[in-house]
């Protein structure tokens, strides 16, 4: 199974720049070994199970939970009998139109 997730999570009570907090979350994802891609508005990652995906979300929250207010948006694309969609979905588009900006 492939659980493809795109999400953002950050405190809203810490001024206009949240990269200090987001970078801690990205470090946690990187250390987990889960494949991921950072984008300007969030992060995409892929796991094999829903519990693994939810653990990343929960661990992200744990990193910034001491703030008074936290914003998060999460999108899931769950597909059985598939894997490595974090790369293959982009590759499918590139096969049709050529290389895209990443």
C-alpha positions as CSV (number, residue, x, y, z in Angstrom):
1,X,0.0,0.0,0.0
2,X,1.1,3.6,-0.6
3,X,0.0,6.4,1.8
4,X,1.1,9.6,0.0
5,X,0.7,12.6,2.3
6,X,1.1,16.3,1.7
7,X,1.0,18.5,4.8
8,X,2.0,21.6,6.6
9,X,2.2,22.2,10.3
10,X,3.6,25.3,12.1
11,X,2.9,27.5,15.1
12,X,1.0,30.7,14.4
13,X,2.0,32.5,17.5
14,X,5.7,32.9,16.6
15,X,5.9,35.8,14.1
16,X,6.0,35.8,10.4
17,X,8.9,33.4,9.9
18,X,8.3,29.8,10.9
19,X,11.3,28.1,9.3
20,X,12.9,27.7,12.7
21,X,10.1,25.3,13.6
22,X,9.5,23.7,10.2
23,X,13.2,22.8,10.0
24,X,12.9,20.8,13.2
25,X,10.0,18.8,11.7
26,X,11.9,18.3,8.4
27,X,14.9,17.0,10.4
28,X,12.6,14.5,12.1
29,X,11.2,13.3,8.8
30,X,14.7,13.0,7.3
31,X,15.9,11.0,10.4
32,X,12.9,8.7,10.1
33,X,14.1,7.4,6.7
34,X,10.7,8.0,5.1
35,X,10.9,9.3,1.5
36,X,9.9,13.0,1.4
37,X,10.0,16.1,-0.7
38,X,9.9,19.6,0.6
39,X,7.9,22.2,-1.3
40,X,7.3,25.9,-0.6
41,X,3.9,25.3,1.0
42,X,4.5,22.0,2.8
43,X,6.1,18.6,2.7
44,X,5.1,15.4,0.9
45,X,6.1,12.0,2.2
46,X,5.1,8.4,1.6
47,X,4.7,5.5,3.9
48,X,3.4,1.9,3.4
49,X,0.7,2.1,6.1
50,X,-1.7,4.7,7.6
51,X,-0.3,4.2,11.1
52,X,3.2,5.1,9.8
53,X,1.8,8.2,8.2
54,X,-0.1,9.3,11.3
55,X,3.0,8.7,13.4
56,X,4.9,11.3,11.3
57,X,2.0,13.8,11.7
58,X,1.9,13.1,15.5
59,X,5.7,13.4,15.8
60,X,5.5,16.7,14.0
61,X,2.9,18.0,16.5
62,X,5.1,16.8,19.4
63,X,7.9,19.0,18.2
64,X,5.9,22.2,18.4
65,X,3.1,21.3,20.8
66,X,4.2,23.9,23.5
67,X,2.9,26.7,21.3
68,X,-0.5,28.3,22.0
69,X,-1.7,27.9,18.5
70,X,-0.7,25.5,15.7
71,X,-1.9,25.4,12.1
72,X,-2.0,22.2,10.0
73,X,-3.4,21.0,6.8
74,X,-3.1,17.4,5.7
75,X,-4.0,15.6,2.4
76,X,-3.9,11.9,2.0
77,X,-3.8,9.8,-1.3
78,X,-4.0,6.2,-0.3
79,X,-3.7,3.4,-2.9
80,X,-3.5,-0.3,-2.5
81,X,-1.0,-2.4,-4.4
82,X,1.3,0.6,-5.2
83,X,4.5,2.0,-3.9
84,X,7.1,4.7,-4.7
85,X,4.4,7.1,-5.9
86,X,6.2,10.1,-4.5
87,X,8.5,9.8,-7.5
88,X,6.3,7.9,-10.0
89,X,3.5,10.5,-10.0
90,X,5.9,13.2,-11.2
91,X,7.6,10.9,-13.6
92,X,4.2,10.1,-15.2
93,X,3.7,13.8,-15.9
94,X,7.2,14.2,-17.3
95,X,6.6,11.4,-19.7
96,X,3.8,13.4,-21.1
97,X,5.2,16.9,-21.2
98,X,8.9,16.7,-20.5
99,X,10.9,17.6,-17.4
100,X,9.2,19.8,-14.9
101,X,10.6,22.2,-12.2
102,X,11.2,20.5,-8.9
